[in-house]
């Protein structure tokens, strides 16, 4: 350690401080007549004391800085990156594994004598600290190498020790990771490189969403290693309420030692909701592991069927055209009625009224029933429509002055419409389609309504709607303000030999009108519906008051129930003006959840479903990849050690000259005024001066 004293001004300022002190002393003692009477040395002594005191005070005003330099040494860092994946525990004999854990602890003790040892684990993610659970379901070695570079690039890292079997199933190949590590890399080669007998389900391929009544396929990829000539049974089962029932089975014969085959099962989607299917393949004697012989598939069977009623005033070719278009969607059940029929209107999800209300059938009772349940509907107007009754219902479209006359109206697509989109070709072709027969009159759309297609009459574009939509009091309505739409379907077929454009238009109109807005005051959202085992299940919830402002005053609870019947209850956490919940990790399976709160005396609830799938990447391949470890050791100028050689690693590392401590010089700069004792010389000089003055009779 050494010190230096500096000021922020040129050095001649120090001389100026002395000159200032000297001038002050001359004025005080040698220009004063009183002190001239003293012919002895007293004035000189007092002058020197005052000169030094003033000079020191002036020097302190120059803000002197005391700089202190000291040396500090830093031991080299040894990073131990532990592979925490399940392939090590499954592919290593338990006795060897126990001995490895003990030797690794001894290695840590030996290294700590001379170095700073830091641990982290890697598998699915990075975890700082020690651990030997060996449960991670995937391995990302490249992520571990990148973590070392990011965390230790500016530190004195002397060695990297990585106990691993070299198997990676996530991330990039670690050989091709761009890494500027300069520390030597010492892998400890765990696992077994022997290729042993193993049969596994490598993958399941299926659509995670299926519709009720459909057939769906599950493809099973089977891989057999060193089992040539063996036979296995692949079984498909369905899991309901924790009970498993077999659906189908097939036999696979392994024709070589590295054999791959895909087996397919066709299933009827006859149960709505979340359904779990389990696929298993029987093992063989002395098989390495059978944890990879079972895999589950989770499907959402959606009951998306809608009851669509077409109610007409009288027979018309439009009805057949609409029916043909809608029935191409397997989720639509279309029923046709005439207004005179006894119609079960309550069971309809959507109603298309053709030329209704009419003078003979005002359909008031049907509209009243639909309004009560806020059911959507589409009105197709024409020459038989009674517009006096139609206009009086306040439907969102009024046609004034219609007295039985008609116009031929062609279509003009509204490019400003943005509620949904039509294909570019349909938008261009619509103007060429045959004209429809629209009632003659003045068309007025409500301010809440918007037109998708407007009328072009005798080549003149108008703002009269041809197809439009409105929504009031939570009820969606659509309007096709002309009849003869069957001609569009026929024209589409004549042009393209199919009905695709016409079907697209009708389906989009029906889909938009029938979609339901979310007006719930209590809503619960789950981060995702497909989770992996060991992932935290995250929820958030919102509660709205009567003017749809967020509030979280009341307590909210959430319960989760698995297919095994086990139930988990939670209380949601209030955060800002909403709710959150981390339900933690759950075991594999399908789950349903229901959240409940009581607001203003009314019980509100929301529910949903999610599933948790087991990730078996570590079970697919249990043959250790020591070749990769030797390549990495060569790349980073290290050496591969076997588990039996762990006790030699400490001495090997200590012999590396790069492991010597680094010596740093640090500078500590502080203002001299921060050292109060430095003011003592000034106080001492002034005190001595005062004493001499008093002693010599001065005052």
Residue pairs with C-beta under 8 A, 6 or more apart in sequence:
1 68
1 69
1 70
1 71
2 68
2 69
3 66
3 67
3 68
3 69
4 66
4 67
4 69
5 64
5 65
5 66
5 67
5 672
6 64
6 65
6 67
7 13
7 14
7 59
7 62
7 63
7 64
7 65
8 62
8 63
8 65
9 62
13 62
14 59
14 62
16 58
17 55
17 56
17 58
17 59
17 62
18 51
18 55
20 54
20 55
20 58
21 50
21 51
21 52
21 53
21 54
21 55
21 56
21 58
22 51
22 55
24 50
24 51
24 54
25 46
25 47
25 48
25 50
25 51
25 54
26 47
28 46
28 47
28 50
29 35
29 43
29 46
29 47
29 50
30 36
30 43
30 47
34 698
35 42
35 43
35 46
35 698
38 696
42 692
42 696
45 692
46 689
46 692
46 693
46 698
49 685
49 686
49 688
49 689
49 692
50 685
50 689
52 685
53 682
53 685
53 686
53 689
56 681
56 682
56 685
57 682
60 672
60 673
60 679
60 682
63 671
63 672
63 673
64 671
64 672
65 669
65 670
65 671
65 672
66 669
66 670
66 671
66 672
66 675
67 667
67 668
67 669
68 667
68 668
68 669
68 670
69 665
69 666
69 667
69 668
70 665
70 666
70 668
71 663
71 664
71 665
71 666
72 663
72 664
72 665
72 666
73 661
73 662
73 663
73 664
74 156
74 661
74 662
74 664
75 114
75 115
75 116
75 156
75 661
76 115
76 116
76 156
76 157
76 158
76 159
76 658
76 659
76 660
76 661
76 662
77 115
77 116
77 117
77 118
77 152
77 155
77 156
77 157
77 158
78 111
78 115
78 116
78 117
78 118
78 157
78 158
78 159
78 160
78 161
78 653
79 118
79 119
79 120
79 148
79 152
79 157
79 159
79 160
79 161
79 183
80 104
80 107
80 108
80 117
80 118
80 119
80 120
80 161
80 162
80 163
81 119
81 120
81 121
81 122
81 144
81 148
81 160
81 161
81 162
81 164
82 119
82 120
82 121
82 122
82 130
82 131
82 132
82 162
82 163
83 121
83 122
83 123
83 139
83 141
83 162
83 163
83 164
83 165
83 190
84 121
84 122
84 123
84 127
84 131
84 132
84 133
84 134
84 135
84 136
85 123
85 134
85 136
85 137
85 138
85 139
85 165
85 167
85 618
86 134
86 135
86 136
86 137
86 618
86 619
87 139
87 165
87 167
87 191
87 618
87 619
87 621
87 622
88 97
88 134
88 164
88 165
88 190
88 191
89 97
89 134
89 135
90 288
90 289
90 291
90 618
90 619
90 622
91 165
91 191
91 192
91 288
91 289
91 622
91 623
91 624
92 100
92 165
92 190
92 191
92 192
93 192
96 643
97 134
99 643
100 163
100 188
100 190
100 643
100 646
101 132
103 643
103 646
103 647
104 163
104 188
104 646
106 646
106 647
107 161
107 646
107 647
107 649
107 650
108 117
108 119
110 650
111 117
111 650
111 653
114 654
114 659
115 158
115 653
115 659
119 128
119 129
119 130
120 126
120 127
120 128
120 129
120 144
120 147
121 127
121 129
121 130
121 131
121 136
122 136
122 139
122 140
122 141
122 143
122 144
122 147
123 135
123 136
123 137
123 138
123 139
123 140
124 136
124 137
124 138
124 140
124 170
124 534
125 143
126 143
126 144
126 147
135 534
136 618
137 532
137 533
137 534
137 614
137 615
137 616
137 617
137 618
138 169
138 170
138 615
138 617
138 618
139 164
139 167
139 168
139 169
139 170
139 617
139 618
140 168
140 170
140 171
141 164
141 166
141 168
141 171
141 174
142 168
142 171
142 172
142 173
142 174
142 177
143 170
143 171
144 162
145 174
145 177
145 179
145 181
146 177
146 179
148 157
148 160
148 181
149 179
149 180
149 181
152 183
153 180
156 661
156 662
157 181
157 183
158 183
158 653
158 656
158 658
158 659
159 183
159 184
159 186
159 638
159 653
159 656
159 659
160 181
160 183
160 184
160 185
160 186
160 636
160 638
161 186
161 187
161 188
161 649
161 653
162 185
162 186
162 187
162 188
163 187
163 188
163 190
164 187
164 188
164 189
164 190
164 629
165 189
165 190
165 191
165 624
165 625
165 626
166 187
166 189
166 191
166 624
166 625
166 626
166 627
166 628
166 629
167 191
167 618
167 621
167 622
167 623
167 624
167 625
168 174
168 625
168 628
169 617
169 618
169 620
169 621
170 617
174 628
174 632
175 628
175 631
175 632
175 635
179 636
181 636
183 636
183 658
184 636
184 637
184 638
184 639
184 656
184 658
185 632
185 633
185 635
185 636
185 637
185 638
186 633
186 638
186 639
186 640
186 641
186 649
186 652
186 653
187 629
187 632
187 633
187 638
187 640
187 641
188 640
188 641
188 642
188 643
188 646
188 649
189 624
189 626
189 629
189 640
189 641
189 642
189 643
190 624
190 643
191 622
191 623
191 624
191 626
192 622
192 623
192 624
193 623
193 624
193 625
193 626
194 623
195 225
195 226
195 623
196 225
196 226
196 286
196 287
196 288
196 622
196 623
197 225
197 226
197 227
197 284
197 285
197 286
197 287
197 288
198 224
198 225
198 226
198 227
198 287
198 288
198 289
198 292
198 622
199 222
199 223
199 224
199 225
199 227
199 230
199 232
199 254
199 281
199 282
199 283
199 284
199 287
199 293
200 222
200 223
200 281
200 292
200 293
200 619
200 620
201 220
201 221
201 222
201 279
201 280
201 281
201 292
201 293
201 294
201 295
202 221
202 222
202 223
202 260
202 620
203 220
203 221
204 218
204 219
204 220
204 221
204 279
204 295
204 297
205 218
205 219
205 221
206 216
206 217
206 218
206 219
206 297
206 299
207 216
207 299
208 298
208 299
208 300
208 530
209 299
209 300
209 302
210 216
210 269
210 299
210 300
210 301
210 302
211 269
211 301
211 302
211 303
211 304
211 330
211 331
212 269
212 270
212 272
212 301
212 302
212 303
212 304
212 305
213 269
213 270
213 305
213 330
214 269
214 330
215 266
215 267
215 268
215 269
216 266
216 267
216 269
216 299
217 264
217 265
217 266
217 267
218 236
218 264
218 265
218 267
218 277
218 279
218 297
219 262
219 263
219 264
220 234
220 262
220 263
220 264
220 265
220 279
220 281
221 260
221 261
221 262
222 232
222 234
222 252
222 260
222 261
222 262
222 263
222 281
223 259
223 260
223 620
224 230
224 232
224 252
224 254
224 257
224 258
224 259
224 260
225 257
225 258
226 257
227 254
227 257
227 259
227 284
227 287
228 254
228 255
228 256
228 257
228 259
229 253
229 254
229 255
230 253
230 254
230 284
231 251
231 252
231 253
231 254
232 251
232 252
232 254
232 281
232 282
232 283
232 284
233 249
233 250
233 251
233 252
233 281
233 282
234 249
234 250
234 251
234 252
234 263
234 279
234 280
234 281
235 246
235 248
235 249
235 279
235 280
235 281
235 282
236 246
236 247
236 248
236 249
236 265
236 267
236 277
236 278
236 279
237 244
237 245
237 246
237 247
237 277
237 278
237 279
237 280
238 244
238 245
238 247
238 275
238 276
238 277
238 278
239 276
239 277
239 278
239 296
239 563
240 271
240 275
240 563
241 563
241 564
241 565
242 563
242 564
242 565
244 278
247 265
247 267
247 277
248 265
250 263
250 265
252 261
252 263
252 281
265 279
267 277
269 275
269 299
269 301
271 301
272 301
272 302
272 303
273 300
273 301
273 609
274 298
274 299
274 300
274 301
274 590
274 591
274 592
274 609
274 611
275 298
275 299
275 300
275 301
275 590
276 296
276 297
276 298
276 563
276 589
276 590
276 611
277 296
277 297
277 298
277 299
278 294
278 295
278 296
278 297
279 294
279 295
279 296
279 297
280 293
280 294
281 293
281 294
282 293
283 290
283 293
288 622
289 619
289 622
291 616
291 619
292 616
292 619
292 620
295 614
295 616
296 588
296 613
296 614
298 530
298 590
298 611
298 613
300 529
300 609
304 331
305 331
305 332
305 333
306 331
306 332
306 333
306 349
306 350
306 514
307 333
307 335
307 347
307 348
307 349
307 350
308 326
308 332
308 333
308 334
308 335
308 348
308 349
308 350
308 351
308 352
308 510
309 334
309 335
309 336
309 337
309 343
309 345
309 348
309 350
309 351
309 352
310 319
310 322
310 323
310 334
310 335
310 336
310 337
310 351
310 352
310 354
311 337
311 338
311 339
311 343
311 351
311 352
311 353
311 354
311 356
311 363
311 366
312 319
312 336
312 337
312 338
312 339
312 353
312 354
312 355
312 356
313 338
313 339
313 354
313 355
313 356
313 358
313 360
313 361
313 384
313 385
314 338
314 355
314 384
315 338
316 354
316 355
316 382
316 483
317 486
318 354
318 380
318 483
318 484
318 485
318 486
319 336
319 354
320 486
321 485
321 486
321 488
321 489
321 490
321 502
322 352
322 485
322 506
323 334
323 336
324 489
324 499
325 489
325 499
325 502
325 503
325 506
325 507
326 332
326 334
326 506
326 507
326 510
327 334
328 503
329 507
332 510
337 343
339 356
339 358
339 360
339 361
339 363
340 361
343 366
345 351
345 366
345 369
345 370
346 369
346 373
348 370
348 375
349 375
349 376
349 514
350 375
350 376
350 377
350 378
350 510
350 513
350 514
351 366
351 370
351 375
351 376
351 377
351 378
352 377
352 378
352 380
353 363
353 377
353 378
353 379
353 380
354 380
354 382
354 483
355 380
355 381
355 382
355 383
355 384
355 385
355 483
356 363
356 379
356 385
357 363
357 364
357 385
357 386
357 389
357 390
357 393
358 384
358 385
358 386
359 386
359 389
362 386
362 389
367 393
370 377
370 475
371 475
374 473
374 474
374 475
375 475
376 475
376 476
376 477
376 478
376 513
376 514
377 475
377 477
377 478
377 513
378 477
378 478
378 479
378 480
378 509
378 510
378 513
379 390
379 395
379 397
379 477
379 478
379 479
379 480
380 480
380 482
380 483
380 485
381 387
381 390
381 399
381 438
381 439
381 479
381 480
381 481
381 482
381 483
382 437
382 439
382 482
382 483
382 484
383 404
383 406
383 437
383 439
383 483
385 402
385 439
387 399
387 400
387 402
387 439
387 441
390 398
390 399
391 398
391 399
391 400
395 470
395 477
395 479
396 445
396 446
396 448
396 449
396 468
396 470
396 472
396 477
396 479
397 443
397 444
397 445
397 446
397 449
397 465
397 468
397 470
397 479
397 481
398 443
398 444
399 439
399 441
399 442
399 443
399 444
399 481
400 441
400 442
400 443
400 444
401 440
401 441
401 442
402 439
402 440
402 441
403 440
403 441
405 439
405 440
406 437
406 438
406 439
406 440
407 437
407 438
407 439
407 440
407 455
407 457
408 435
408 436
408 437
408 438
408 457
408 458
409 435
409 436
409 437
409 438
409 455
409 456
409 457
409 464
409 466
409 482
410 431
410 433
410 434
410 435
410 436
410 455
410 456
410 457
411 430
411 431
411 433
411 436
411 453
411 454
411 455
411 456
411 466
411 467
412 430
412 431
412 453
412 454
412 455
412 456
412 461
412 466
413 422
413 427
413 430
413 431
413 452
413 453
414 450
414 451
414 452
414 453
414 454
415 427
417 450
417 451
417 452
419 450
419 452
419 469
419 512
420 508
420 511
420 512
422 504
422 505
422 508
423 501
423 504
425 501
426 501
426 504
426 505
429 495
429 501
430 453
430 505
431 456
433 487
433 488
433 491
433 492
434 484
434 487
434 488
434 491
435 484
436 466
436 482
436 483
436 484
436 485
436 487
436 488
437 482
437 483
437 484
438 455
438 464
438 466
438 481
438 482
439 481
439 482
443 455
443 464
443 465
443 481
445 451
445 465
445 468
445 470
446 470
446 472
448 470
448 471
448 472
449 465
449 468
449 469
449 470
450 468
450 469
450 470
451 463
451 465
451 466
451 467
451 468
452 467
452 468
452 469
452 509
453 465
453 466
453 467
454 461
454 462
454 463
454 464
454 465
454 466
455 462
455 464
455 465
455 466
455 481
455 482
456 462
457 464
464 481
465 479
465 481
466 480
466 481
466 482
467 478
467 479
467 480
467 481
467 509
468 478
468 479
468 481
469 476
469 477
469 478
469 479
469 512
469 513
470 476
470 477
470 479
471 477
471 517
474 517
474 519
476 512
476 513
476 514
476 515
477 513
478 509
478 510
478 512
478 513
480 509
488 502
488 505
489 499
489 502
492 498
492 499
492 500
492 501
492 502
493 499
520 604
520 606
521 543
521 544
521 545
521 548
521 599
521 604
522 541
522 542
522 543
522 544
522 556
522 595
522 597
522 599
522 604
522 605
522 606
523 541
523 542
523 606
524 539
524 540
524 541
524 558
524 593
524 595
524 606
524 607
524 608
525 539
525 540
525 541
525 542
526 537
526 538
526 539
526 593
526 608
526 610
527 537
527 538
527 539
528 610
529 608
529 609
529 610
529 611
530 610
530 611
530 613
531 537
531 610
531 611
531 612
531 613
532 612
532 613
532 614
532 615
533 585
533 587
533 588
533 612
533 613
533 614
533 615
534 585
535 585
535 612
536 582
536 583
536 584
536 585
537 560
537 582
537 583
537 584
537 585
537 586
537 610
537 612
538 580
538 581
538 582
538 583
539 558
539 572
539 579
539 580
539 581
539 582
539 583
539 593
539 595
540 578
540 579
540 580
540 581
541 556
541 558
541 572
541 578
541 579
541 580
541 581
541 595
541 606
542 550
542 578
542 579
543 550
543 551
543 552
543 554
543 556
543 578
543 579
543 597
543 599
543 604
544 550
544 551
545 551
545 599
550 577
550 578
551 577
552 574
552 575
552 576
552 577
552 578
552 579
553 599
554 597
554 598
554 599
555 571
555 572
555 597
556 571
556 572
556 579
556 595
556 596
556 597
557 569
557 570
557 571
557 572
557 595
557 596
557 597
558 569
558 570
558 571
558 572
558 581
558 583
558 593
558 594
558 595
558 596
559 567
559 568
559 569
559 570
559 593
559 594
559 595
560 567
560 568
560 570
560 583
560 586
560 591
560 592
560 593
561 567
561 568
561 591
561 592
561 593
562 586
562 587
562 589
562 590
562 591
563 589
563 590
563 591
564 589
568 583
568 586
570 581
570 583
572 579
572 580
572 581
572 595
573 579
573 580
573 581
586 612
587 612
588 612
588 613
588 614
589 611
589 612
590 609
590 610
590 611
591 609
591 610
591 611
591 612
592 607
592 608
592 609
593 607
593 608
593 609
593 610
594 605
594 606
594 607
595 605
595 606
595 607
596 603
596 604
596 605
597 603
597 604
597 605
598 604
626 640
629 640
630 640
632 638
633 639
633 640
639 652
641 648
641 649
653 659
672 678
692 698
693 699
